[in-house]
Amino acid sequence: MKLNMLLRKIHYWGALFIMLQMGLIIGAGLLLMLKKEIAWIQPPTQKGIERLDVPVLPLEQLFDIAHSVPQLQVTSWEELSRADIKPSKGIAKFVGKNNWEVQIDTHSGEILQIAFRRSDIIESLHDGSYFADWVKLYIFFPSGIILFILWGTGIYLFFLPRIKRARKARNRRRSAI
């Protein structure tokens, strides 16, 4: 079998195999690119009243304020998905494992925003960990490898006719001389 035909078959069947995974990865990736622009994906970061270099309220007190928000559903630090302190904006973000986010002013203790955070769910869809770790490793990772092979075979198949035409033109010029 010629190399050209083999690469076409690899390209054809490889694309068929990764069609669904790549659709999900591309769609989720596009949403992740817009996460700072669309509040539905990730709540915008609020700004506190004062912006000093360090928080005035202690971290434990900020957590107690976040703990009082029922949507967050946390009673201990272990139940948090993340805690993000932004001193330049004067806020602290607390995100529960249920993807609810609370933003608190680090100086006044005022709750600035309570919102559902979809960006983490979209990110887990993007890398396949949403389904299970084995799906990420044994389906999405091989799909990435196949996509890399498709990229390489696509480049080869794109340039092959151009290279052949250039060789023919060069050979015709040589034979005309």
CYANA upper distance limits for C-alpha pairs under 8 A (distance plus 0.5 A):
  1 MET  CA      5 MET  CA      7.22
  1 MET  CA      6 LEU  CA      7.13
  2 LYS  CA      6 LEU  CA      6.80
  3 LEU  CA      7 LEU  CA      6.59
  4 ASN  CA      8 ARG  CA      6.76
  4 ASN  CA    157 LEU  CA      7.85
  5 MET  CA      9 LYS  CA      6.77
  6 LEU  CA     10 ILE  CA      6.73
  7 LEU  CA     11 HIS  CA      6.46
  7 LEU  CA    153 THR  CA      6.52
  7 LEU  CA    157 LEU  CA      8.25
  8 ARG  CA     12 TYR  CA      6.51
  8 ARG  CA    153 THR  CA      8.16
  8 ARG  CA    157 LEU  CA      8.18
  9 LYS  CA     13 TRP  CA      6.56
 10 ILE  CA     14 GLY  CA      6.12
 10 ILE  CA    150 LEU  CA      8.21
 11 HIS  CA     15 ALA  CA      6.51
 11 HIS  CA    149 ILE  CA      8.41
 11 HIS  CA    150 LEU  CA      5.98
 11 HIS  CA    153 THR  CA      7.02
 11 HIS  CA    154 GLY  CA      7.75
 12 TYR  CA     16 LEU  CA      6.96
 13 TRP  CA     17 PHE  CA      6.72
 14 GLY  CA     18 ILE  CA      6.90
 14 GLY  CA    146 ILE  CA      6.74
 14 GLY  CA    147 LEU  CA      8.20
 14 GLY  CA    150 LEU  CA      7.45
 15 ALA  CA     19 MET  CA      6.29
 15 ALA  CA    147 LEU  CA      8.21
 15 ALA  CA    150 LEU  CA      7.76
 17 PHE  CA    143 SER  CA      8.44
 18 ILE  CA     22 MET  CA      6.36
 18 ILE  CA    143 SER  CA      6.10
 18 ILE  CA    146 ILE  CA      7.94
 18 ILE  CA    147 LEU  CA      8.05
 19 MET  CA     23 GLY  CA      6.72
 20 LEU  CA     24 LEU  CA      6.87
 21 GLN  CA     25 ILE  CA      6.59
 21 GLN  CA    140 PHE  CA      7.26
 21 GLN  CA    143 SER  CA      7.64
 22 MET  CA     26 ILE  CA      6.32
 22 MET  CA    143 SER  CA      8.11
 23 GLY  CA     27 GLY  CA      6.49
 24 LEU  CA     28 ALA  CA      6.49
 24 LEU  CA    125 LEU  CA      7.77
 24 LEU  CA    126 HIS  CA      7.19
 25 ILE  CA     29 GLY  CA      6.37
 25 ILE  CA    125 LEU  CA      7.70
 25 ILE  CA    126 HIS  CA      5.17
 25 ILE  CA    127 ASP  CA      7.58
 26 ILE  CA     30 LEU  CA      6.62
 26 ILE  CA    126 HIS  CA      8.15
 27 GLY  CA     31 LEU  CA      6.96
 28 ALA  CA     32 LEU  CA      6.66
 28 ALA  CA    122 ILE  CA      6.21
 28 ALA  CA    123 GLU  CA      7.41
 28 ALA  CA    125 LEU  CA      7.17
 28 ALA  CA    126 HIS  CA      5.71
 29 GLY  CA     33 MET  CA      6.76
 29 GLY  CA    123 GLU  CA      8.24
 29 GLY  CA    126 HIS  CA      6.78
 30 LEU  CA     34 LEU  CA      7.25
 31 LEU  CA     35 LYS  CA      6.80
 31 LEU  CA     41 ILE  CA      8.03
 31 LEU  CA    122 ILE  CA      8.04
 32 LEU  CA     41 ILE  CA      8.40
 32 LEU  CA    119 SER  CA      7.20
 32 LEU  CA    122 ILE  CA      7.59
 32 LEU  CA    123 GLU  CA      7.54
 34 LEU  CA     38 ILE  CA      6.61
 34 LEU  CA     41 ILE  CA      8.40
 35 LYS  CA     39 ALA  CA      7.68
 35 LYS  CA     41 ILE  CA      5.80
 35 LYS  CA     42 GLN  CA      5.95
 35 LYS  CA    119 SER  CA      7.10
 36 LYS  CA     41 ILE  CA      8.39
 36 LYS  CA     42 GLN  CA      7.02
 36 LYS  CA     43 PRO  CA      8.46
 36 LYS  CA     44 PRO  CA      7.27
 38 ILE  CA     42 GLN  CA      7.30
 38 ILE  CA     43 PRO  CA      8.38
 39 ALA  CA     43 PRO  CA      5.21
 39 ALA  CA     44 PRO  CA      6.32
 40 TRP  CA    117 ARG  CA      8.22
 40 TRP  CA    118 ARG  CA      7.66
 41 ILE  CA    117 ARG  CA      6.90
 41 ILE  CA    118 ARG  CA      5.38
 41 ILE  CA    119 SER  CA      5.69
 42 GLN  CA    116 PHE  CA      8.23
 42 GLN  CA    117 ARG  CA      5.58
 42 GLN  CA    118 ARG  CA      6.37
 42 GLN  CA    119 SER  CA      5.87
 43 PRO  CA    115 ALA  CA      6.81
 43 PRO  CA    116 PHE  CA      7.76
 43 PRO  CA    117 ARG  CA      6.71
 45 THR  CA    103 GLN  CA      8.25
 46 GLN  CA     89 LYS  CA      8.10
 46 GLN  CA     91 ILE  CA      7.81
 46 GLN  CA    103 GLN  CA      7.73
 46 GLN  CA    112 LEU  CA      7.22
 46 GLN  CA    113 GLN  CA      7.89
 47 LYS  CA     89 LYS  CA      5.60
 47 LYS  CA     90 GLY  CA      6.68
 47 LYS  CA     91 ILE  CA      6.92
 47 LYS  CA    105 ASP  CA      7.98
 48 GLY  CA     89 LYS  CA      6.49
 48 GLY  CA     90 GLY  CA      5.09
 48 GLY  CA     91 ILE  CA      6.07
 48 GLY  CA    104 ILE  CA      8.17
 48 GLY  CA    105 ASP  CA      5.23
 48 GLY  CA    106 THR  CA      7.50
 48 GLY  CA    107 HIS  CA      7.98
 48 GLY  CA    112 LEU  CA      8.20
 49 ILE  CA     90 GLY  CA      7.65
 49 ILE  CA    105 ASP  CA      7.44
 49 ILE  CA    107 HIS  CA      7.95
 49 ILE  CA    108 SER  CA      8.03
 50 GLU  CA     90 GLY  CA      6.69
 50 GLU  CA    107 HIS  CA      7.24
 51 ARG  CA     87 PRO  CA      7.44
 51 ARG  CA     88 SER  CA      6.27
 51 ARG  CA     89 LYS  CA      6.16
 51 ARG  CA     90 GLY  CA      5.33
 52 LEU  CA     87 PRO  CA      7.09
 52 LEU  CA     88 SER  CA      7.03
 52 LEU  CA     90 GLY  CA      7.17
 53 ASP  CA     87 PRO  CA      5.88
 53 ASP  CA     88 SER  CA      6.58
 54 VAL  CA     87 PRO  CA      6.06
 55 PRO  CA     87 PRO  CA      6.85
 55 PRO  CA     90 GLY  CA      7.35
 55 PRO  CA    106 THR  CA      5.62
 55 PRO  CA    107 HIS  CA      6.53
 56 VAL  CA    106 THR  CA      6.69
 56 VAL  CA    107 HIS  CA      5.46
 57 LEU  CA     61 GLN  CA      6.97
 57 LEU  CA     62 LEU  CA      7.21
 57 LEU  CA    106 THR  CA      6.33
 57 LEU  CA    107 HIS  CA      6.27
 57 LEU  CA    108 SER  CA      8.14
 57 LEU  CA    109 GLY  CA      7.72
 58 PRO  CA     62 LEU  CA      6.99
 59 LEU  CA     63 PHE  CA      6.67
 60 GLU  CA     64 ASP  CA      6.70
 61 GLN  CA     65 ILE  CA      6.84
 62 LEU  CA     66 ALA  CA      6.84
 62 LEU  CA     92 ALA  CA      8.03
 62 LEU  CA    104 ILE  CA      7.71
 62 LEU  CA    106 THR  CA      7.67
 62 LEU  CA    109 GLY  CA      7.22
 63 PHE  CA     67 HIS  CA      6.42
 63 PHE  CA     94 PHE  CA      8.24
 64 ASP  CA     68 SER  CA      6.88
 65 ILE  CA     69 VAL  CA      7.72
 65 ILE  CA    104 ILE  CA      8.45
 65 ILE  CA    109 GLY  CA      7.70
 65 ILE  CA    111 ILE  CA      8.35
 66 ALA  CA     72 LEU  CA      7.93
 66 ALA  CA     94 PHE  CA      7.28
 66 ALA  CA    102 VAL  CA      6.86
 66 ALA  CA    104 ILE  CA      8.09
 67 HIS  CA     72 LEU  CA      7.60
 67 HIS  CA     73 GLN  CA      7.85
 67 HIS  CA     74 VAL  CA      6.28
 67 HIS  CA     75 THR  CA      6.65
 69 VAL  CA     73 GLN  CA      7.91
 69 VAL  CA    102 VAL  CA      8.30
 71 GLN  CA    100 TRP  CA      6.95
 72 LEU  CA     95 VAL  CA      7.65
 72 LEU  CA     96 GLY  CA      5.85
 72 LEU  CA     98 ASN  CA      7.61
 72 LEU  CA     99 ASN  CA      8.36
 72 LEU  CA    100 TRP  CA      5.86
 72 LEU  CA    101 GLU  CA      7.26
 72 LEU  CA    102 VAL  CA      7.84
 73 GLN  CA     96 GLY  CA      7.35
 73 GLN  CA     98 ASN  CA      8.17
 74 VAL  CA     79 GLU  CA      5.97
 74 VAL  CA     80 LEU  CA      7.17
 74 VAL  CA     96 GLY  CA      7.12
 75 THR  CA     79 GLU  CA      7.41
 76 SER  CA     80 LEU  CA      7.95
 79 GLU  CA     96 GLY  CA      6.94
 79 GLU  CA     97 LYS  CA      6.92
 80 LEU  CA     94 PHE  CA      7.55
 80 LEU  CA     95 VAL  CA      6.38
 80 LEU  CA     96 GLY  CA      4.95
 80 LEU  CA     97 LYS  CA      6.23
 81 SER  CA     94 PHE  CA      8.37
 81 SER  CA     95 VAL  CA      5.95
 81 SER  CA     96 GLY  CA      5.52
 81 SER  CA     97 LYS  CA      5.32
 81 SER  CA     99 ASN  CA      8.27
 82 ARG  CA     93 LYS  CA      8.45
 82 ARG  CA     94 PHE  CA      6.54
 82 ARG  CA     95 VAL  CA      5.72
 82 ARG  CA     96 GLY  CA      7.52
 83 ALA  CA     92 ALA  CA      7.67
 83 ALA  CA     93 LYS  CA      6.11
 83 ALA  CA     94 PHE  CA      5.07
 83 ALA  CA     95 VAL  CA      6.81
 84 ASP  CA     92 ALA  CA      6.17
 84 ASP  CA     93 LYS  CA      5.41
 84 ASP  CA     94 PHE  CA      6.96
 85 ILE  CA     91 ILE  CA      6.69
 85 ILE  CA     92 ALA  CA      4.86
 85 ILE  CA     93 LYS  CA      6.76
 86 LYS  CA     90 GLY  CA      6.52
 86 LYS  CA     91 ILE  CA      5.89
 86 LYS  CA     92 ALA  CA      6.52
 87 PRO  CA     91 ILE  CA      6.94
 87 PRO  CA     92 ALA  CA      8.50
 87 PRO  CA    106 THR  CA      8.42
 90 GLY  CA    105 ASP  CA      6.31
 90 GLY  CA    106 THR  CA      5.86
 90 GLY  CA    107 HIS  CA      7.41
 91 ILE  CA    103 GLN  CA      6.89
 91 ILE  CA    104 ILE  CA      5.88
 91 ILE  CA    105 ASP  CA      5.05
 91 ILE  CA    106 THR  CA      5.51
 92 ALA  CA    103 GLN  CA      6.11
 92 ALA  CA    104 ILE  CA      5.71
 92 ALA  CA    105 ASP  CA      7.02
 92 ALA  CA    106 THR  CA      6.61
 93 LYS  CA    101 GLU  CA      7.16
 93 LYS  CA    102 VAL  CA      6.13
 93 LYS  CA    103 GLN  CA      4.99
 93 LYS  CA    104 ILE  CA      6.97
 94 PHE  CA    101 GLU  CA      6.13
 94 PHE  CA    102 VAL  CA      5.78
 94 PHE  CA    103 GLN  CA      7.05
 95 VAL  CA     99 ASN  CA      6.53
 95 VAL  CA    100 TRP  CA      6.16
 95 VAL  CA    101 GLU  CA      4.89
 95 VAL  CA    102 VAL  CA      7.01
 96 GLY  CA    100 TRP  CA      6.04
 96 GLY  CA    101 GLU  CA      7.06
 99 ASN  CA    116 PHE  CA      6.45
 99 ASN  CA    117 ARG  CA      5.77
 99 ASN  CA    118 ARG  CA      7.49
 99 ASN  CA    120 ASP  CA      7.92
100 TRP  CA    114 ILE  CA      7.74
100 TRP  CA    115 ALA  CA      6.33
100 TRP  CA    116 PHE  CA      4.93
100 TRP  CA    117 ARG  CA      6.25
101 GLU  CA    113 GLN  CA      8.35
101 GLU  CA    114 ILE  CA      6.21
101 GLU  CA    115 ALA  CA      5.85
101 GLU  CA    116 PHE  CA      6.46
101 GLU  CA    117 ARG  CA      6.76
102 VAL  CA    111 ILE  CA      7.66
102 VAL  CA    112 LEU  CA      8.13
102 VAL  CA    113 GLN  CA      6.25
102 VAL  CA    114 ILE  CA      5.12
102 VAL  CA    115 ALA  CA      7.20
103 GLN  CA    111 ILE  CA      6.51
103 GLN  CA    112 LEU  CA      5.92
103 GLN  CA    113 GLN  CA      5.63
103 GLN  CA    114 ILE  CA      7.07
104 ILE  CA    109 GLY  CA      6.41
104 ILE  CA    110 GLU  CA      6.16
104 ILE  CA    111 ILE  CA      5.00
104 ILE  CA    112 LEU  CA      5.90
104 ILE  CA    113 GLN  CA      7.74
105 ASP  CA    109 GLY  CA      5.58
105 ASP  CA    110 GLU  CA      5.79
105 ASP  CA    111 ILE  CA      6.93
105 ASP  CA    112 LEU  CA      7.01
106 THR  CA    110 GLU  CA      8.46
118 ARG  CA    122 ILE  CA      6.75
119 SER  CA    123 GLU  CA      6.52
120 ASP  CA    124 SER  CA      6.73
121 ILE  CA    125 LEU  CA      6.79
121 ILE  CA    130 TYR  CA      7.64
122 ILE  CA    126 HIS  CA      6.60
123 GLU  CA    127 ASP  CA      6.88
124 SER  CA    128 GLY  CA      6.27
124 SER  CA    129 SER  CA      5.53
124 SER  CA    130 TYR  CA      5.17
125 LEU  CA    129 SER  CA      7.00
125 LEU  CA    130 TYR  CA      5.68
125 LEU  CA    131 PHE  CA      8.10
127 ASP  CA    136 LYS  CA      6.78
127 ASP  CA    140 PHE  CA      7.46
128 GLY  CA    132 ALA  CA      7.59
128 GLY  CA    133 ASP  CA      7.96
128 GLY  CA    135 VAL  CA      6.57
128 GLY  CA    136 LYS  CA      4.93
128 GLY  CA    140 PHE  CA      6.56
129 SER  CA    133 ASP  CA      5.68
129 SER  CA    134 TRP  CA      8.47
129 SER  CA    135 VAL  CA      7.28
129 SER  CA    136 LYS  CA      5.72
131 PHE  CA    135 VAL  CA      6.87
131 PHE  CA    136 LYS  CA      8.28
132 ALA  CA    136 LYS  CA      7.11
133 ASP  CA    137 LEU  CA      6.83
134 TRP  CA    138 TYR  CA      6.14
134 TRP  CA    139 ILE  CA      8.13
135 VAL  CA    139 ILE  CA      5.58
135 VAL  CA    140 PHE  CA      6.92
136 LYS  CA    140 PHE  CA      5.46
136 LYS  CA    141 PHE  CA      6.70
137 LEU  CA    141 PHE  CA      5.76
137 LEU  CA    142 PRO  CA      8.03
138 TYR  CA    142 PRO  CA      6.73
139 ILE  CA    143 SER  CA      6.60
140 PHE  CA    144 GLY  CA      6.73
141 PHE  CA    145 ILE  CA      6.97
142 PRO  CA    146 ILE  CA      6.63
143 SER  CA    147 LEU  CA      6.49
144 GLY  CA    148 PHE  CA      6.73
145 ILE  CA    149 ILE  CA      6.85
146 ILE  CA    150 LEU  CA      6.60
147 LEU  CA    151 TRP  CA      6.61
148 PHE  CA    152 GLY  CA      6.84
149 ILE  CA    153 THR  CA      6.59
150 LEU  CA    154 GLY  CA      6.22
151 TRP  CA    155 ILE  CA      6.72
152 GLY  CA    156 TYR  CA      6.81
153 THR  CA    157 LEU  CA      6.47
154 GLY  CA    158 PHE  CA      6.42
155 ILE  CA    159 PHE  CA      6.71
156 TYR  CA    160 LEU  CA      6.32
157 LEU  CA    161 PRO  CA      7.92
158 PHE  CA    162 ARG  CA      8.13
159 PHE  CA    163 ILE  CA      6.61
160 LEU  CA    164 LYS  CA      6.71
161 PRO  CA    165 ARG  CA      6.60
162 ARG  CA    166 ALA  CA      6.66
163 ILE  CA    167 ARG  CA      6.72
164 LYS  CA    168 LYS  CA      6.71
165 ARG  CA    169 ALA  CA      6.63
166 ALA  CA    170 ARG  CA      6.61
167 ARG  CA    171 ASN  CA      6.55
168 LYS  CA    172 ARG  CA      6.60
169 ALA  CA    173 ARG  CA      6.74
170 ARG  CA    174 ARG  CA      6.74
171 ASN  CA    175 SER  CA      6.63
172 ARG  CA    176 ALA  CA      6.59
173 ARG  CA    177 ILE  CA      7.06
